[in-house]
Amino acid sequence: MDEIQAGVQEQRDSDPQPDGGRVPDVPGFARRAALGGKTLHKEQGKKLRDVVPRSAHRQPALADDRPDAVRAVEESSRDRVPELTPIRIGRMAASPFAFLRGSAGLMAHDLAGTPVTGIAAQLCGDAHAANFGLYGDARGRLVMDLNDFDETIVGPWEWDLKRLATSLVLAGREVGASEEMCRAAAFDTVGAYRRTMRLLSRLSALDAWNAIADEELVSHTDARDLLGTLERVSAKARNNTSARFAARSTETVSDVDGGGRRFVDAAPVLRRVPDAEAAAVAVSLGPYLETVSEDRLPLLARYAVHDVAFRVVGTGSVGTRSYVVLLLDHRGEALVLQVKEARPSALLPHLPTAGFTVPEPGHEGRRVVLGQKRMQVVSDSLLGWTTVEGRPFQVRQFRNRKGSVDPAALTVEQVDDYGRMTGALLARAHAHSADPRLIAGYCGKNEEFDEAVASFAVSYADRTTADHADLLSAVRAGRIAAELGV
């Protein structure tokens, strides 16, 4: 039983039993006496302001033992593939926004000292503005949502929101927006989160769960300036498929070598691996099948495994072990799976400081997959997990019509629109695990909470900019190796 379920069960156990009734309360469902009608939970959220005033979220609280930026980056590189560390450092050195993307653990260390209400939610754990985007559902329709869950864990909902707001300030600075506009982007992000949570709190449980379809997002968040950008990203995403990737990244193999196709080296991003390593990854797909929804097994049974390669991914993920597996059907059409190492969440060590229980150790790939399914409206139908040579991995489709808006490539006028859209998406994701009535009750109707978190975001963006400068100085001084532009 995970932390959210345990917390719910604890509440149920403490609630009084209803008197009488034709049917008993059923484990796994709410107690009738605990539902509290339309206002109880919202009032409970409101009372949390007496414990944690909304204005208390204004300032970061940096601990005296905070590691310097370079040491934090070095620590986070432990147990990664050593020869890829310079690529990771080089990508983080590109800008303060890029540094934020690669330093989820350092920000979690800092967030642990900030006020929290104690309301638990399934967190993305790395909810910066570049981790939202498009992907295809099982029928090829495009969905807009969070799309990175390496750090997902149960924790304080405020952490995701503050990371998102900070990222909008940094993205705004990168595109040349004024400080006033950058602060406004953070303010609008938080405001959209608060208003969306308030909307969800007024709906029935089922309607809230399914509310705000993608086609409603633009009007719901008044993000019409993004329409052209979203249309371009959508058109590109529709062509971003396994078949297209395989066509560019593989070559035909002669019948003497067994026929089919195999990956072609494209160093340093894509490289073939030794036979033993490829075999270990391929064999791990057997146990993976036990974690996939059973209705997908006949589909996967129509593909044969042909090749395995190592592929460098992301910014914060660089250096983790990540493979692409080429599958071909009877027509030679490709399906590519990504088998990506799942490391413990960077937020894990900092939960106790915020008063949250550390979950029992388990398979990290399972954590990522279940966290993703809990937060997204619809998830990749081939999600699963496995173990390769003792290390946990997640498995998913690669190039599943994935597309993303680059926040650092928006126009100045679009940054706040994008902030409102991502704020609404984050609220929708959090409401799948946290009761929206509690969060809405705490955040309230006015803009006090928006103002406080926007102030935090500007201050923490300044801290991140200073951290990035320290990293650049270390690179120039030769203290830490970086491969730039890769």
C-alpha positions as CSV (number, residue, x, y, z in Angstrom):
1,M,0.0,0.0,0.0
2,D,1.6,3.3,-1.0
3,E,1.6,6.5,1.0
4,I,-1.5,8.0,-0.5
5,Q,-3.5,4.9,0.1
6,A,-2.1,4.5,3.6
7,G,-3.0,8.1,4.4
8,V,-6.5,7.6,3.1
9,Q,-6.8,4.4,5.1
10,E,-5.6,6.1,8.3
11,Q,-8.4,8.7,7.8
12,R,-11.0,6.1,7.2
13,D,-9.9,4.2,10.4
14,S,-10.3,7.4,12.4
15,D,-13.7,8.3,11.0
16,P,-16.8,7.4,13.0
17,Q,-18.9,4.5,11.6
18,P,-22.4,5.5,10.3
19,D,-25.3,4.4,12.3
20,G,-27.4,1.8,10.6
21,G,-27.6,1.6,6.9
22,R,-28.6,-1.3,4.7
23,V,-25.1,-2.0,3.4
24,P,-21.7,-1.8,5.2
25,D,-18.9,0.4,4.3
26,V,-16.6,-1.4,1.8
27,P,-12.8,-1.4,2.1
28,G,-11.2,0.5,-0.8
29,F,-14.1,3.0,-1.0
30,A,-14.7,6.1,1.2
31,R,-16.7,5.7,4.4
32,R,-20.1,7.4,4.0
33,A,-19.5,9.4,7.2
34,A,-16.2,10.7,5.9
35,L,-17.4,12.3,2.7
36,G,-18.5,15.5,4.5
37,G,-20.8,16.8,1.9
38,K,-19.9,19.8,-0.3
39,T,-18.0,22.0,2.1
40,L,-16.1,20.0,4.7
41,H,-12.9,19.3,2.9
42,K,-12.7,22.8,1.5
43,E,-13.1,24.2,5.0
44,Q,-10.3,21.8,6.2
45,G,-8.1,23.2,3.5
46,K,-9.0,26.7,4.5
47,K,-8.0,26.0,8.1
48,L,-4.5,25.1,7.0
49,R,-3.9,28.8,6.3
50,D,-3.8,29.2,10.1
51,V,-0.9,26.8,10.3
52,V,0.9,27.8,7.0
53,P,-0.1,31.3,5.9
54,R,-0.2,31.6,2.2
55,S,2.3,34.5,2.4
56,A,4.8,32.1,4.0
57,H,5.6,30.6,0.6
58,R,7.2,33.9,-0.5
59,Q,10.9,33.3,0.2
60,P,13.2,30.3,-0.4
61,A,14.8,28.9,2.8
62,L,18.3,27.9,1.9
63,A,19.9,25.7,4.6
64,D,23.4,26.4,6.0
65,D,24.5,22.9,4.8
66,R,23.4,23.6,1.2
67,P,26.0,22.0,-1.2
68,D,27.5,24.3,-3.7
69,A,26.3,23.9,-7.3
70,V,29.3,22.1,-8.6
71,R,29.4,19.6,-5.7
72,A,25.6,19.0,-6.1
73,V,26.1,18.2,-9.8
74,E,29.0,15.9,-9.1
75,E,27.0,14.1,-6.5
76,S,24.1,13.6,-8.9
77,S,26.4,12.1,-11.4
78,R,27.4,9.2,-9.2
79,D,26.7,5.7,-10.6
80,R,26.0,7.1,-14.1
81,V,28.0,6.1,-17.2
82,P,31.2,8.0,-16.5
83,E,32.1,8.8,-20.1
84,L,28.7,10.5,-20.5
85,T,29.1,12.9,-17.6
86,P,30.8,15.6,-19.6
87,I,27.8,15.6,-22.0
88,R,25.5,16.1,-19.1
89,I,27.5,18.9,-17.6
90,G,27.7,20.5,-21.1
91,R,24.0,20.5,-21.5
92,M,23.4,21.9,-18.0
93,A,26.0,24.6,-18.7
94,A,24.0,25.9,-21.7
95,S,21.8,28.3,-19.6
96,P,20.3,28.8,-16.2
97,F,17.1,27.1,-17.4
98,A,19.1,24.1,-18.6
99,F,20.8,24.0,-15.2
100,L,17.4,23.9,-13.5
101,R,16.4,21.0,-15.7
102,G,19.4,19.0,-14.6
103,S,19.3,19.8,-10.9
104,A,16.0,18.4,-9.5
105,G,17.8,17.1,-6.5
106,L,19.4,20.4,-5.5
107,M,16.1,22.2,-5.8
108,A,14.4,19.4,-3.7
109,H,17.1,20.0,-1.0
110,D,16.1,23.7,-1.0
111,L,12.4,23.1,-1.1
112,A,12.6,20.8,1.9
113,G,13.1,23.9,4.1
114,T,10.1,25.7,2.7
115,P,6.6,25.7,4.3
116,V,4.2,22.9,3.2
117,T,0.6,22.2,4.1
118,G,1.0,18.5,4.5
119,I,-1.4,17.6,1.7
120,A,0.1,14.7,-0.2
121,A,0.0,14.4,-4.0
122,Q,1.6,12.2,-6.6
123,L,4.4,14.5,-7.8
124,C,6.0,14.7,-11.2
125,G,9.1,15.6,-9.2
126,D,10.6,17.5,-12.1
127,A,7.7,19.7,-13.2
128,H,9.6,22.3,-15.1
129,A,8.1,23.9,-18.2
130,A,10.0,21.7,-20.7
131,N,8.5,18.5,-19.3
132,F,5.0,19.2,-20.7
133,G,4.2,18.2,-24.2
134,L,2.3,16.1,-26.7
135,Y,2.3,12.3,-27.2
136,G,0.0,9.8,-28.9
137,D,-2.6,7.6,-27.2
138,A,-3.3,4.1,-28.3
139,R,-5.3,5.2,-31.3
140,G,-2.8,7.8,-32.4
141,R,-4.6,10.9,-31.1
142,L,-2.4,13.6,-29.6
143,V,-2.7,14.2,-25.9
144,M,-1.2,17.3,-24.0
145,D,0.1,16.5,-20.5
146,L,3.1,16.1,-18.3
147,N,5.5,13.7,-20.1
148,D,8.5,13.0,-17.8
149,F,8.2,11.0,-14.6
150,D,11.8,9.9,-13.6
151,E,11.5,11.6,-10.3
152,T,7.8,10.9,-9.5
153,I,7.0,10.3,-5.9
154,V,4.3,11.1,-3.3
155,G,5.1,14.4,-1.6
156,P,4.1,18.0,-1.1
157,W,2.1,19.4,-4.0
158,E,3.7,22.8,-3.5
159,W,7.1,21.5,-4.7
160,D,5.9,20.7,-8.2
161,L,4.2,24.1,-8.4
162,K,7.2,26.1,-7.2
163,R,9.5,24.3,-9.6
164,L,7.2,25.0,-12.5
165,A,6.8,28.7,-11.6
166,T,10.6,29.1,-11.3
167,S,11.1,27.5,-14.7
168,L,8.8,30.0,-16.3
169,V,10.9,32.9,-14.9
170,L,14.0,31.4,-16.3
171,A,12.5,30.6,-19.6
172,G,11.2,34.1,-19.8
173,R,14.6,35.6,-19.1
174,E,16.1,33.3,-21.8
175,V,13.8,34.7,-24.5
176,G,14.4,38.3,-23.5
177,A,11.3,39.1,-21.5
178,S,11.5,41.9,-18.9
179,E,11.7,41.0,-15.2
180,E,8.1,42.3,-14.9
181,M,7.0,39.9,-17.6
182,C,8.9,37.0,-16.1
183,R,7.3,37.5,-12.7
184,A,3.9,37.8,-14.4
185,A,4.5,34.5,-16.1
186,A,5.1,32.8,-12.7
187,F,2.1,34.6,-11.2
188,D,-0.1,33.5,-14.1
189,T,1.1,29.9,-13.8
190,V,0.1,29.7,-10.1
191,G,-3.1,31.5,-10.8
192,A,-4.1,29.0,-13.4
193,Y,-3.2,26.2,-11.1
194,R,-5.4,27.7,-8.3
195,R,-8.3,28.5,-10.5
196,T,-8.2,25.0,-12.1
197,M,-8.1,23.3,-8.7
198,R,-11.1,25.5,-7.7
199,L,-13.0,24.4,-10.8
200,L,-12.3,20.8,-10.1
201,S,-13.3,21.1,-6.4
202,R,-16.8,22.1,-7.5
203,L,-17.4,19.1,-9.7
204,S,-18.5,15.6,-8.9
205,A,-15.7,13.1,-8.3
206,L,-16.1,11.5,-11.8
207,D,-16.5,14.8,-13.6
208,A,-13.4,16.3,-11.8
209,W,-11.3,13.2,-12.8
210,N,-12.1,13.6,-16.5
211,A,-12.4,17.4,-16.6
212,I,-10.6,19.8,-18.9
213,A,-10.2,17.9,-22.2
214,D,-7.2,18.9,-24.2
215,E,-9.4,20.8,-26.8
216,E,-10.6,23.0,-23.9
217,L,-7.1,23.9,-22.6
218,V,-6.6,27.0,-24.8
219,S,-9.9,28.6,-23.9
220,H,-9.7,27.5,-20.3
221,T,-6.3,29.2,-19.8
222,D,-6.9,32.0,-22.3
223,A,-3.7,30.9,-24.2
224,R,-4.8,31.9,-27.7
225,D,-1.3,33.3,-28.5
226,L,-0.1,29.7,-28.4
227,L,-2.4,28.4,-31.1
228,G,0.1,28.7,-34.0
229,T,2.9,27.2,-31.9
230,L,0.7,24.3,-30.8
231,E,-0.4,23.6,-34.4
232,R,3.2,23.5,-35.5
233,V,4.3,21.2,-32.7
234,S,1.3,18.9,-33.3
235,A,2.1,18.6,-37.0
236,K,5.7,17.7,-36.2
237,A,4.6,15.3,-33.4
238,R,2.4,13.3,-35.8
239,N,5.4,12.4,-37.8
240,N,7.6,11.6,-34.8
241,T,7.1,7.8,-34.8
242,S,9.1,4.6,-34.3
243,A,8.9,3.9,-38.0
244,R,10.4,7.2,-38.9
245,F,13.2,6.9,-36.3
246,A,14.0,3.4,-37.5
247,A,14.1,4.5,-41.1
248,R,16.8,7.0,-40.2
249,S,18.7,5.0,-37.6
250,T,18.9,1.5,-38.9
251,E,20.2,-0.4,-41.9
252,T,19.2,-3.6,-43.7
253,V,21.0,-6.7,-42.6
254,S,21.8,-9.5,-45.2
255,D,20.2,-12.9,-44.9
256,V,23.6,-14.3,-44.0
257,D,23.4,-12.3,-40.8
258,G,19.8,-13.3,-40.1
259,G,18.0,-10.7,-42.1
260,G,16.0,-7.7,-40.9
261,R,17.5,-4.4,-39.8
262,R,19.9,-3.2,-37.2
263,F,20.9,0.1,-35.6
264,V,23.7,2.3,-37.1
265,D,26.2,4.0,-34.9
266,A,25.7,7.8,-34.6
267,A,28.1,8.7,-31.8
268,P,27.9,10.0,-29.2
269,V,24.1,9.9,-29.1
270,L,23.4,6.4,-30.5
271,R,25.8,3.5,-30.4
272,R,25.7,-0.2,-30.9
273,V,26.5,-2.3,-27.8
274,P,28.4,-5.6,-27.3
275,D,26.4,-8.8,-28.0
276,A,26.2,-9.8,-24.3
277,E,24.8,-6.4,-23.3
278,A,22.3,-6.5,-26.2
279,A,21.3,-10.0,-25.2
280,A,20.7,-8.9,-21.5
281,V,18.4,-6.1,-22.6
282,A,16.5,-8.4,-25.0
283,V,16.0,-11.1,-22.4
284,S,14.7,-8.5,-20.0
285,L,11.7,-8.0,-22.2
286,G,10.3,-11.4,-21.1
287,P,9.7,-10.2,-17.5
288,Y,8.6,-6.8,-19.0
289,L,5.6,-8.6,-20.6
290,E,4.4,-9.6,-17.1
291,T,4.0,-5.8,-16.3
292,V,2.1,-4.8,-19.4
293,S,-1.7,-4.7,-19.6
294,E,-2.8,-8.2,-20.7
295,D,-4.8,-6.8,-23.6
296,R,-1.5,-5.6,-25.2
297,L,0.2,-9.0,-25.2
298,P,-1.3,-10.2,-28.5
299,L,0.0,-7.0,-30.1
300,L,3.5,-7.4,-28.8
301,A,3.5,-11.1,-29.8
302,R,3.3,-10.0,-33.5
303,Y,6.8,-8.4,-33.2
304,A,10.2,-10.0,-33.1
305,V,13.2,-8.4,-31.4
306,H,15.9,-7.5,-33.9
307,D,18.5,-5.2,-32.3
308,V,19.5,-3.1,-29.3
309,A,21.5,0.1,-29.1
310,F,22.4,2.6,-26.4
311,R,21.0,6.1,-26.7
312,V,21.8,9.2,-24.8
313,V,18.6,11.1,-23.7
314,G,17.5,14.3,-22.0
315,T,19.5,16.7,-19.8
316,G,19.0,15.4,-16.2
317,S,18.9,11.9,-17.6
318,V,22.2,11.9,-19.4
319,G,24.5,9.2,-18.1
320,T,21.7,6.9,-17.0
321,R,21.6,3.6,-19.0
322,S,19.1,4.0,-21.7
323,Y,18.5,1.6,-24.6
324,V,16.4,1.5,-27.7
325,V,15.1,-1.9,-28.9
326,L,14.1,-2.5,-32.5
327,L,11.1,-4.7,-33.0
328,L,9.8,-5.6,-36.5
329,D,6.4,-7.1,-37.5
330,H,5.6,-9.4,-40.4
331,R,5.8,-6.5,-42.9
332,G,9.1,-5.2,-41.6
333,E,7.4,-2.2,-39.9
334,A,9.2,-1.0,-36.9
335,L,8.2,-0.5,-33.3
336,V,10.9,0.9,-31.1
337,L,10.8,0.5,-27.3
338,Q,12.9,2.5,-24.9
339,V,14.4,0.6,-21.9
340,K,15.5,3.3,-19.6
341,E,17.2,3.0,-16.2
342,A,15.1,4.0,-13.3
343,R,17.1,5.5,-10.4
344,P,15.6,6.4,-7.0
345,S,13.8,9.7,-7.1
346,A,16.0,12.7,-6.5
347,L,13.3,14.0,-4.1
348,L,13.5,10.9,-1.9
349,P,16.2,12.0,0.6
350,H,14.4,15.3,1.3
351,L,10.9,14.1,2.1
352,P,11.5,13.6,5.9
353,T,12.7,17.2,6.3
354,A,9.3,18.2,4.9
355,G,7.5,15.8,7.3
356,F,6.7,13.2,4.7
357,T,7.3,9.5,5.1
358,V,9.8,7.8,2.9
359,P,8.1,4.9,1.0
360,E,9.3,1.4,1.4
361,P,12.0,0.4,-1.2
362,G,10.6,-1.2,-4.3
363,H,11.3,-1.5,-8.0
364,E,12.1,1.9,-9.3
365,G,10.7,1.2,-12.8
366,R,7.4,0.3,-11.2
367,R,7.4,3.5,-9.2
368,V,7.9,5.6,-12.5
369,V,5.2,3.7,-14.4
370,L,2.6,3.8,-11.6
371,G,3.3,7.5,-10.9
372,Q,2.9,8.3,-14.6
373,K,-0.4,6.4,-14.9
374,R,-1.7,8.2,-11.7
375,M,-0.9,11.7,-13.1
376,Q,-1.7,11.5,-16.8
377,V,-5.2,11.5,-18.3
378,V,-4.1,8.7,-20.6
379,S,-0.8,6.9,-20.7
380,D,1.3,4.9,-23.1
381,S,-0.4,1.5,-23.5
382,L,2.9,-0.3,-23.6
383,L,4.3,1.1,-20.3
384,G,6.0,-1.5,-18.1
385,W,9.1,-2.2,-16.2
386,T,11.9,-4.8,-16.0
387,T,15.4,-5.5,-14.6
388,V,18.6,-5.7,-16.6
389,E,21.6,-7.2,-14.9
390,G,20.3,-6.2,-11.5
391,R,19.3,-2.6,-12.3
392,P,15.7,-1.5,-12.5
393,F,14.4,-0.1,-15.8
394,Q,11.2,1.4,-17.2
395,V,10.0,0.4,-20.6
396,R,7.9,2.6,-22.9
397,Q,7.3,3.3,-26.6
398,F,10.0,5.5,-28.2
399,R,9.0,8.3,-30.4
400,N,5.3,7.8,-29.6
401,R,4.3,10.9,-31.6
402,K,6.0,12.9,-29.0
403,G,6.3,16.6,-29.4
404,S,7.1,19.5,-27.0
405,V,7.0,23.2,-26.8
406,D,10.5,24.6,-26.1
407,P,9.8,27.3,-23.5
408,A,13.1,28.9,-24.3
409,A,12.0,29.4,-28.0
410,L,8.7,31.1,-27.2
411,T,8.0,34.7,-28.0
412,V,8.0,37.1,-25.1
413,E,4.2,37.4,-25.5
414,Q,3.7,33.7,-25.3
415,V,5.5,32.9,-22.0
416,D,2.6,33.8,-19.7
417,D,0.2,31.9,-22.0
418,Y,2.4,28.8,-21.7
419,G,2.6,29.3,-18.0
420,R,-1.2,29.3,-17.6
421,M,-1.5,26.2,-19.7
422,T,1.1,24.2,-17.8
423,G,-0.3,25.5,-14.5
424,A,-3.7,24.1,-15.4
425,L,-2.2,20.8,-16.6
426,L,-0.3,20.4,-13.3
427,A,-3.5,21.0,-11.3
428,R,-5.3,18.4,-13.4
429,A,-2.5,15.9,-12.7
430,H,-2.4,16.6,-9.0
431,A,-6.1,16.3,-8.6
432,H,-5.9,12.6,-9.6
433,S,-4.3,11.8,-6.2
434,A,-4.9,14.8,-3.9
435,D,-8.4,15.9,-3.1
436,P,-8.9,19.2,-5.1
437,R,-11.2,20.5,-2.4
438,L,-8.4,20.5,0.1
439,I,-6.0,22.4,-2.1
440,A,-8.6,24.7,-3.4
441,G,-9.7,25.5,0.1
442,Y,-6.1,26.4,1.0
443,C,-5.3,28.5,-2.0
444,G,-8.6,30.4,-1.9
445,K,-10.3,32.9,-4.2
446,N,-7.9,35.8,-4.1
447,E,-4.3,36.2,-5.4
448,E,-2.4,36.0,-2.2
449,F,-1.0,32.6,-2.9
450,D,-0.2,33.5,-6.5
451,E,1.8,36.5,-5.3
452,A,3.7,34.5,-2.7
453,V,4.8,31.7,-5.1
454,A,5.6,34.2,-7.9
455,S,8.0,36.0,-5.4
456,F,9.5,32.6,-4.5
457,A,10.0,31.8,-8.2
458,V,11.9,35.1,-8.9
459,S,14.1,34.6,-5.9
460,Y,14.8,31.0,-6.7
461,A,15.5,31.8,-10.4
462,D,18.1,34.2,-9.1
463,R,19.6,31.4,-7.0
464,T,19.6,29.1,-10.0
465,T,21.3,31.7,-12.2
466,A,24.1,32.1,-9.5
467,D,24.4,28.3,-9.4
468,H,24.7,28.2,-13.2
469,A,27.4,30.8,-13.1
470,D,29.3,28.7,-10.5
471,L,29.1,25.7,-12.8
472,L,30.4,27.8,-15.8
473,S,33.3,29.0,-13.7
474,A,34.2,25.5,-12.7
475,V,34.1,24.3,-16.3
476,R,36.4,27.2,-17.4
477,A,38.8,26.5,-14.5
478,G,39.0,22.8,-15.4
479,R,37.5,21.7,-12.1
480,I,34.8,19.8,-13.9
481,A,34.8,18.4,-17.5
482,A,32.1,19.5,-19.9
483,E,31.4,18.6,-23.6
484,L,29.5,21.6,-24.9
485,G,27.0,21.6,-27.8
486,V,26.3,17.8,-27.8
